[in-house]
Amino acid sequence: LDNLLEGRGLSGLWNLKGEDRTAEPKTSVKPHLWKWAEVYDSLLRASEVIGIESGKSERRFIRLVNPGLNDRKLTAHTMLFGFQLIQPGEVAPAHRHTMTAFRFVLQGKGAYTNVEGEKMIMEPGDLIRTPQWTWHEHVNEGSAAMIWADGLDVPLIEALQVVSVERRPEERLRVKEGEIHPSLYGMLRPAGTSREILTAPLHYRWQETYAALQRLAEKIPDPYDGVALDYVDPLTGGPTFPTLLCRIQLFRPNEKTQSHRHRSTSIYHVFRGSGTTTINGETIDWEQGDSFVVPLWSWHKHANRSAKDEAILFSLHDTSANTKETNNADQSRKQAGNRSWTGHSIGRGHAALLASSLPQRRNSQAGLRADTS
């Protein structure tokens, strides 16, 4: 029967192996730590031999490759994360693509990113959005190298087979003069502005982000994530992008979080400080500049090693900010006994993530032992 069906371009579901459909989600992504010293040295070496030219190496970008995805050269099964360096006087030429992207600035001064004519001066700690199919270029008018982190939803777009890149050879992207991006007015709008032309912000400035973190730090922190803020789209109340959520979180001196797990994969970059993260019982030590990944459904907790300095992690996640999470361990343990799967969409965008159909759980480590014994 199976041979007959195969010859007709058919297949019986009875051939599906039981290990492919398990009660708990599985992932090929491995926990991993990338040390900044190695990444930074690699960027410097690349800057000596890799030029930036239109139609050739348009970006001097080094991606983080997860050991579980080495064949695809990806950081996670849904996300790509890496670092870019441009030298003084260089221009990363304009292009646009179907992948969503962002820039989290790490060091340097005097460079800017131009997105659809909006010139955004890049300062360390700034987050700059590049929505899909928007023209963008990077220019370094400063006297030193500029370095930032890039995050993209490349694997999702590849899975949908809709990867597309358009270039503007030998043509600079014009900067809009005398115009102000609507998002810069904050909660105000020029009189007479129609609702249809309002747009989400492209530039989240570190000065404002850090001030918000400090205000939140005066309150009781989240027991699982410390002092955490999501970069949201204020027009929808949703995540940074339909397919990616960016987050910034602060851990006060000696702060330790409780162990938990969730359906999303998380990629972290250490913006400030030092600490440890324990993933499924294995502890990694991190310091400023390091990056690490926490695979979906992995028990993890964070700790700030310093008794006097704060630690700040920037992160990206393949989940929607609209997803409700339960912080109550008792409620989570009750959820753990419910094997029913509920469907959630990540909203408008390229795709609905398979991961968002899984139940969200935040359990204590004791809950883990109770659930899996």
C-alpha positions as a printed NumPy array, in Angstrom:
array([[ 0.   ,  0.   ,  0.   ],
       [ 2.748,  2.447,  0.921],
       [ 4.52 ,  1.827, -2.396],
       [ 1.285,  2.306, -4.275],
       [ 0.599,  5.609, -2.508],
       [ 4.138,  6.825, -3.064],
       [ 3.829,  6.194, -6.77 ],
       [ 0.687,  8.332, -6.779],
       [ 2.317, 11.191, -4.867],
       [ 0.48 , 10.255, -1.67 ],
       [ 1.451,  9.176,  1.84 ],
       [-0.415,  7.679,  4.763],
       [-0.265,  9.464,  8.097],
       [ 0.299,  6.091,  9.76 ],
       [ 3.936,  6.345,  8.631],
       [ 4.539,  9.326, 10.925],
       [ 6.911,  8.317, 13.688],
       [ 5.704,  8.739, 17.26 ],
       [ 8.871, 10.591, 18.279],
       [ 7.975, 13.352, 15.811],
       [ 4.805, 14.202, 17.757],
       [ 5.672, 14.492, 21.429],
       [ 3.797, 15.945, 24.388],
       [ 6.609, 18.451, 24.967],
       [ 8.078, 20.627, 22.209],
       [11.527, 19.762, 20.869],
       [14.077, 21.981, 19.143],
       [17.354, 21.564, 17.304],
       [18.643, 24.817, 18.825],
       [21.37 , 24.271, 21.422],
       [22.225, 26.493, 24.402],
       [25.402, 28.335, 23.445],
       [27.612, 31.251, 24.494],
       [29.563, 33.467, 22.095],
       [32.391, 35.441, 23.722],
       [32.752, 39.074, 22.703],
       [36.54 , 38.876, 22.547],
       [36.29 , 36.362, 19.707],
       [33.468, 38.202, 17.94 ],
       [35.251, 41.556, 18.174],
       [38.539, 40.108, 16.899],
       [36.653, 38.541, 13.982],
       [35.057, 41.888, 13.121],
       [38.422, 43.64 , 13.156],
       [39.967, 40.972, 10.937],
       [37.04 , 41.246,  8.527],
       [37.429, 45.03 ,  8.4  ],
       [40.963, 44.539,  7.07 ],
       [40.042, 42.271,  4.167],
       [36.315, 42.722,  3.441],
       [35.348, 45.947,  1.709],
       [31.834, 47.332,  1.348],
       [30.747, 47.75 , -2.25 ],
       [27.428, 47.891, -4.022],
       [26.622, 44.564, -5.653],
       [29.381, 42.726, -3.76 ],
       [29.926, 42.614,  0.002],
       [27.301, 45.206,  0.842],
       [27.456, 44.476,  4.555],
       [30.403, 43.547,  6.758],
       [28.252, 41.277,  8.875],
       [29.297, 38.293, 10.995],
       [26.497, 36.001, 12.123],
       [26.335, 33.831, 15.225],
       [26.017, 30.166, 14.291],
       [24.312, 27.785, 16.673],
       [26.035, 24.376, 16.981],
       [22.68 , 22.693, 16.379],
       [22.152, 24.623, 13.125],
       [25.648, 24.656, 11.681],
       [24.436, 23.317,  8.339],
       [22.168, 26.357,  7.886],
       [24.459, 28.907,  9.581],
       [21.652, 30.243, 11.781],
       [21.537, 31.459, 15.383],
       [18.109, 29.922, 15.999],
       [15.543, 28.104, 13.883],
       [13.495, 31.321, 13.555],
       [16.076, 34.1  , 13.982],
       [19.468, 35.257, 12.767],
       [21.658, 37.399, 15.011],
       [25.064, 38.9  , 14.361],
       [27.242, 41.989, 14.302],
       [28.146, 44.612, 11.746],
       [31.077, 47.019, 11.526],
       [31.54 , 49.987,  9.222],
       [34.68 , 52.079,  9.079],
       [34.833, 55.897,  9.022],
       [33.783, 57.211,  5.624],
       [32.127, 53.977,  4.545],
       [28.592, 53.697,  3.219],
       [26.687, 50.423,  3.387],
       [24.668, 50.919,  0.176],
       [20.907, 51.137,  0.074],
       [18.832, 48.029, -0.389],
       [15.566, 46.548,  0.81 ],
       [14.4  , 43.019,  1.5  ],
       [11.467, 40.948,  2.636],
       [13.222, 40.141,  5.913],
       [12.449, 42.241,  8.97 ],
       [15.561, 43.63 , 10.68 ],
       [16.728, 45.839, 13.535],
       [19.969, 47.448, 14.729],
       [20.991, 47.596, 18.376],
       [23.935, 49.997, 18.589],
       [26.937, 48.904, 20.651],
       [29.788, 51.345, 20.12 ],
       [30.935, 54.294, 18.044],
       [29.724, 57.778, 17.235],
       [28.989, 59.787, 14.133],
       [27.162, 57.174, 12.048],
       [23.543, 57.133, 10.998],
       [21.015, 54.779,  9.47 ],
       [18.675, 56.065,  6.78 ],
       [15.345, 54.235,  6.557],
       [13.084, 55.496,  3.764],
       [14.68 , 58.937,  4.016],
       [14.584, 59.142,  7.829],
       [18.089, 59.92 ,  9.097],
       [18.665, 58.42 , 12.539],
       [21.894, 59.216, 14.367],
       [23.172, 56.04 , 15.996],
       [24.159, 56.133, 19.665],
       [25.097, 53.162, 21.878],
       [21.962, 51.529, 23.279],
       [19.69 , 52.803, 20.516],
       [17.353, 50.39 , 18.743],
       [16.529, 51.128, 15.098],
       [13.799, 49.259, 13.239],
       [13.982, 48.309,  9.579],
       [10.535, 46.945,  8.673],
       [10.333, 44.555,  5.751],
       [10.695, 46.037,  2.279],
       [11.915, 49.457,  3.466],
       [14.889, 51.084,  1.765],
       [17.815, 51.566,  4.155],
       [21.51 , 52.395,  4.158],
       [24.176, 52.977,  6.819],
       [26.723, 55.798,  6.745],
       [29.684, 56.405,  9.066],
       [30.618, 60.086,  9.128],
       [32.563, 59.694, 12.379],
       [36.249, 59.158, 13.087],
       [36.042, 55.613, 14.509],
       [34.502, 52.279, 13.599],
       [30.797, 51.836, 14.307],
       [29.54 , 48.477, 15.598],
       [26.004, 47.281, 16.157],
       [24.037, 44.06 , 16.511],
       [21.628, 42.983, 13.778],
       [18.627, 40.726, 14.221],
       [16.49 , 39.352, 11.384],
       [13.693, 36.849, 10.819],
       [15.592, 35.227,  7.936],
       [14.656, 31.595,  8.724],
       [10.938, 32.376,  8.682],
       [11.14 , 34.128,  5.334],
       [13.237, 31.284,  3.93 ],
       [10.67 , 28.763,  5.136],
       [ 7.964, 30.677,  3.278],
       [10.249, 30.86 ,  0.216],
       [ 9.628, 34.581, -0.207],
       [13.202, 35.865,  0.182],
       [13.681, 38.908, -2.018],
       [16.371, 41.63 , -2.058],
       [16.375, 44.757, -4.205],
       [19.434, 46.981, -4.557],
       [20.078, 50.561, -5.675],
       [23.493, 50.366, -7.378],
       [25.435, 53.632, -7.401],
       [22.48 , 55.536, -5.943],
       [22.411, 57.042, -2.462],
       [19.219, 57.105, -0.437],
       [17.967, 60.673, -0.188],
       [17.519, 62.109,  3.313],
       [14.241, 63.916,  3.892],
       [14.971, 67.526,  4.817],
       [12.652, 69.7  ,  6.875],
       [10.384, 66.79 ,  7.825],
       [ 9.817, 65.227, 11.229],
       [ 8.88 , 61.585, 11.64 ],
       [ 5.401, 61.415, 13.245],
       [ 6.648, 59.169, 16.051],
       [ 8.886, 61.975, 17.378],
       [ 5.851, 63.884, 18.622],
       [ 5.23 , 61.182, 21.204],
       [ 1.622, 61.261, 22.392],
       [ 0.931, 64.422, 20.395],
       [ 0.252, 65.043, 16.707],
       [ 0.294, 68.178, 14.575],
       [-3.233, 69.566, 14.232],
       [-5.016, 68.148, 11.228],
       [-2.872, 65.023, 10.945],
       [-4.976, 62.212,  9.548],
       [-4.985, 58.894, 11.336],
       [-4.013, 57.009,  8.203],
       [-0.523, 58.555,  7.974],
       [ 0.535, 57.74 , 11.525],
       [ 3.456, 55.32 , 11.631],
       [ 5.246, 53.292, 14.28 ],
       [ 8.587, 54.648, 15.553],
       [11.757, 53.593, 13.786],
       [14.134, 54.833, 16.498],
       [14.057, 53.897, 20.194],
       [16.696, 56.056, 21.904],
       [18.793, 54.677, 24.747],
       [18.411, 57.828, 26.825],
       [14.651, 57.3  , 26.983],
       [14.907, 53.522, 27.343],
       [17.34 , 53.687, 30.258],
       [15.236, 56.313, 32.025],
       [12.241, 53.987, 31.747],
       [14.298, 51.088, 33.124],
       [15.353, 53.165, 36.123],
       [11.774, 54.172, 36.846],
       [10.625, 50.567, 36.662],
       [13.544, 49.487, 38.876],
       [11.972, 51.461, 41.713],
       [ 9.114, 48.949, 41.719],
       [ 9.08 , 45.286, 42.682],
       [10.878, 43.4  , 39.883],
       [ 9.409, 40.495, 37.957],
       [10.6  , 37.331, 39.769],
       [11.488, 35.681, 36.46 ],
       [12.853, 38.535, 34.334],
       [13.963, 41.24 , 36.748],
       [13.298, 44.761, 35.464],
       [12.167, 44.105, 31.898],
       [10.738, 46.295, 29.157],
       [ 9.476, 45.279, 25.718],
       [ 9.969, 47.468, 22.664],
       [ 6.412, 47.689, 21.393],
       [ 4.592, 49.121, 18.418],
       [ 2.429, 51.784, 20.099],
       [-0.018, 51.807, 17.194],
       [-0.984, 48.175, 17.733],
       [ 0.167, 47.506, 21.277],
       [ 1.942, 44.506, 19.79 ],
       [ 5.584, 43.424, 19.573],
       [ 8.459, 45.28 , 17.949],
       [ 7.658, 43.461, 14.707],
       [ 4.956, 40.916, 13.886],
       [ 7.63 , 38.201, 13.914],
       [10.178, 39.503, 16.456],
       [ 9.986, 40.927, 19.944],
       [12.912, 42.96 , 21.297],
       [13.375, 43.344, 25.048],
       [15.715, 45.144, 27.438],
       [16.081, 44.005, 31.015],
       [18.042, 45.176, 34.031],
       [19.218, 43.141, 36.989],
       [20.101, 45.021, 40.127],
       [23.263, 44.148, 42.109],
       [23.136, 40.564, 43.383],
       [19.69 , 40.059, 41.882],
       [18.693, 36.493, 41.019],
       [15.609, 35.392, 39.113],
       [13.529, 32.279, 39.523],
       [13.768, 29.393, 37.073],
       [11.148, 29.265, 34.346],
       [10.635, 28.128, 30.776],
       [ 8.537, 29.296, 27.831],
       [ 7.673, 28.384, 24.291],
       [ 9.812, 31.094, 22.661],
       [13.48 , 30.93 , 21.763],
       [15.502, 33.831, 23.189],
       [18.803, 35.334, 22.031],
       [20.58 , 37.575, 24.54 ],
       [23.338, 40.158, 24.223],
       [25.061, 41.534, 27.317],
       [24.978, 45.315, 27.038],
       [26.361, 46.004, 30.508],
       [27.652, 44.101, 33.493],
       [28.328, 40.443, 34.16 ],
       [26.391, 37.5  , 35.467],
       [25.347, 33.902, 35.022],
       [22.488, 32.128, 33.318],
       [21.591, 28.548, 34.15 ],
       [19.967, 26.637, 31.279],
       [18.606, 23.169, 32.024],
       [21.038, 22.856, 34.932],
       [24.111, 24.024, 32.992],
       [25.528, 27.407, 34.058],
       [27.203, 29.854, 31.697],
       [29.12 , 32.93 , 32.81 ],
       [28.674, 36.062, 30.736],
       [30.145, 39.547, 30.657],
       [29.702, 42.704, 28.606],
       [29.601, 41.985, 24.874],
       [28.868, 38.276, 25.169],
       [25.828, 36.704, 23.522],
       [23.958, 33.507, 24.324],
       [20.825, 31.631, 23.302],
       [18.157, 29.987, 25.441],
       [16.253, 27.389, 23.355],
       [12.495, 27.136, 23.677],
       [11.106, 25.094, 26.55 ],
       [14.428, 25.245, 28.44 ],
       [14.483, 25.9  , 32.155],
       [16.553, 29.004, 32.807],
       [17.321, 31.659, 35.38 ],
       [19.598, 34.702, 35.508],
       [21.836, 36.184, 38.183],
       [23.846, 39.391, 38.436],
       [27.274, 38.497, 39.821],
       [28.154, 42.019, 40.912],
       [27.415, 43.357, 44.387],
       [27.536, 46.989, 43.204],
       [26.878, 47.227, 39.45 ],
       [23.736, 46.616, 37.448],
       [23.619, 44.156, 34.564],
       [21.645, 44.863, 31.383],
       [20.639, 42.305, 28.757],
       [19.207, 43.091, 25.343],
       [17.29 , 40.216, 23.784],
       [15.14 , 39.151, 20.868],
       [12.382, 36.538, 20.91 ],
       [10.285, 34.745, 18.315],
       [ 7.078, 35.363, 20.203],
       [ 4.383, 38.017, 20.27 ],
       [ 4.097, 40.637, 22.998],
       [ 0.353, 40.022, 22.898],
       [ 0.836, 36.595, 24.466],
       [-0.255, 36.491, 28.073],
       [ 2.241, 34.955, 30.466],
       [ 1.494, 33.577, 33.902],
       [ 3.916, 34.48 , 36.684],
       [ 2.126, 32.521, 39.381],
       [ 3.925, 29.218, 39.929],
       [ 0.866, 27.476, 41.368],
       [-1.207, 28.424, 38.346],
       [ 1.618, 27.284, 36.1  ],
       [ 1.712, 23.885, 37.745],
       [-1.99 , 23.544, 37.112],
       [-1.384, 24.478, 33.472],
       [ 1.372, 21.902, 33.229],
       [-1.161, 19.157, 33.777],
       [-3.28 , 20.384, 30.881],
       [-1.959, 18.943, 27.641],
       [-4.446, 20.774, 25.427],
       [-2.904, 23.12 , 22.855],
       [-4.395, 26.52 , 22.176],
       [-3.915, 28.523, 19.019],
       [-2.456, 32.013, 19.129],
       [-1.442, 34.161, 16.185],
       [ 1.434, 36.629, 16.305],
       [-0.716, 39.146, 14.456],
       [-0.184, 40.718, 11.065],
       [ 3.022, 39.843,  9.26 ],
       [ 4.754, 37.225,  7.187],
       [ 3.711, 34.142,  9.158],
       [ 2.027, 32.77 , 12.237],
       [ 4.706, 31.104, 14.327],
       [ 4.203, 27.438, 15.088],
       [ 5.651, 28.165, 18.518],
       [ 2.796, 30.485, 19.391],
       [ 0.345, 27.565, 19.495],
       [ 2.069, 26.121, 22.556],
       [ 0.808, 26.826, 26.083],
       [ 2.876, 29.36 , 28.008],
       [ 4.183, 28.14 , 31.329],
       [ 6.283, 29.758, 34.022],
       [ 7.08 , 27.13 , 36.625],
       [ 9.391, 26.882, 39.571],
       [12.157, 24.298, 39.451],
       [10.106, 22.29 , 41.922],
       [ 7.306, 22.368, 39.383],
       [ 9.662, 20.829, 36.833],
       [10.362, 17.869, 39.062],
       [ 6.689, 17.395, 39.763],
       [ 5.778, 17.554, 36.086],
       [ 8.433, 15.203, 34.749],
       [ 8.774, 12.632, 37.49 ]])
